[in-house]
Amino acid sequence: MPKSKNLEAVDAMAGEIKEQMGDVLVRAFAQLHIHSPQDPRAFIAAYLMNLDPNEQEMKEKLVIFQADPAVQPQELSDPTFNCEDICPKPE
């Protein structure tokens, strides 16, 4: 047992790791089932290798979408036609 750690803290950390890895493995096997690759071991290895970069990219996109846009209201021009000198006669 690690020094300066009580058993409850170690058990809690182990439980958290198991819970997170369980979710990851469920998603990995779901992807394996969907894609049905020729080499399942290589597919799972590639999935797990790309997991962290993919999660980072998704977190960045989530931050972009959740950000409060600082959009200034735009004043639109008047869409009606105004003639200044010679106007065509209405029919």
Secondary structure, 3 states (H helix, E strand, C coil): CCCCCCHHHHHHHHHHHHHHHHHHHHHHHHHHHHHCCCCHHHHHHHHHHCHHHHHHHHHHHHHHHHCCCCCCCCCCCCCCCCCCCCCCCCC
